[in-house]
Amino acid sequence: MNNLTKVKLNTVQTIKSIHTKDVAMRDFLFTLGCYEGQTITVISKLSSTYVVNINDARYSIDDELAKAIIV
């Protein structure tokens, strides 16, 4: 299993888990629609920022959030 920082661009991935003990981070990701079983695609990577597609919406997340998403 990899975190989101290690996947190829523009490939659909299925989220296996959210790996963080930070409840606020987990809740934030959930509000984006980022939870186990959901699909996610990394559209682009700019420095330490990732543009992802979740539920036909695009979001910009930082490296810390991307590392917490296990696919």
C-alpha positions as CSV (number, residue, x, y, z in Angstrom):
1,M,0.0,0.0,0.0
2,N,1.2,3.5,-0.9
3,N,0.2,6.9,0.3
4,L,-1.0,9.5,-2.2
5,T,2.4,11.0,-2.7
6,K,3.7,7.9,-4.4
7,V,1.0,7.4,-7.1
8,K,1.2,8.3,-10.8
9,L,-0.6,11.3,-12.0
10,N,-4.1,10.9,-13.6
11,T,-4.6,7.3,-12.4
12,V,-7.8,6.5,-10.4
13,Q,-7.0,5.1,-7.0
14,T,-9.3,3.7,-4.3
15,I,-8.7,4.9,-0.8
16,K,-7.9,2.0,1.5
17,S,-7.6,4.1,4.7
18,I,-6.8,7.4,6.3
19,H,-3.6,7.1,8.4
20,T,-3.6,9.8,11.0
21,K,-4.2,10.2,14.7
22,D,-5.2,13.8,14.2
23,V,-9.0,13.9,14.5
24,A,-9.3,17.3,12.9
25,M,-7.3,16.2,9.9
26,R,-9.5,13.0,9.6
27,D,-12.7,15.1,9.9
28,F,-11.4,17.6,7.3
29,L,-10.6,14.9,4.8
30,F,-14.1,13.4,5.4
31,T,-15.7,16.7,4.6
32,L,-13.9,16.6,1.2
33,G,-15.4,13.2,0.6
34,C,-12.1,11.4,1.3
35,Y,-12.8,8.2,3.1
36,E,-12.2,4.4,2.7
37,G,-13.6,3.0,-0.5
38,Q,-13.9,6.3,-2.3
39,T,-11.9,6.9,-5.5
40,I,-9.3,9.7,-5.8
41,T,-7.2,10.9,-8.7
42,V,-4.0,13.0,-8.4
43,I,-4.4,15.6,-11.2
44,S,-1.1,17.5,-10.6
45,K,1.7,18.0,-8.2
46,L,3.2,21.4,-7.7
47,S,6.1,21.5,-5.1
48,S,4.5,20.1,-2.0
49,T,0.9,20.7,-3.1
50,Y,-1.4,18.1,-4.8
51,V,-4.5,18.8,-6.9
52,V,-6.8,15.9,-6.4
53,N,-10.2,14.9,-7.9
54,I,-12.7,13.5,-5.4
55,N,-16.4,13.1,-6.4
56,D,-16.0,15.2,-9.5
57,A,-14.6,18.1,-7.5
58,R,-11.0,19.3,-7.4
59,Y,-9.2,20.2,-4.2
60,S,-5.7,21.3,-3.4
61,I,-4.1,19.5,-0.5
62,D,-0.7,19.7,1.1
63,D,2.0,17.0,1.5
64,E,0.9,16.2,5.1
65,L,-2.7,15.4,4.0
66,A,-1.5,13.5,0.9
67,K,0.7,11.3,3.1
68,A,-2.2,10.4,5.3
69,I,-4.3,9.0,2.4
70,I,-3.4,5.4,1.9
71,V,-4.4,3.9,-1.5
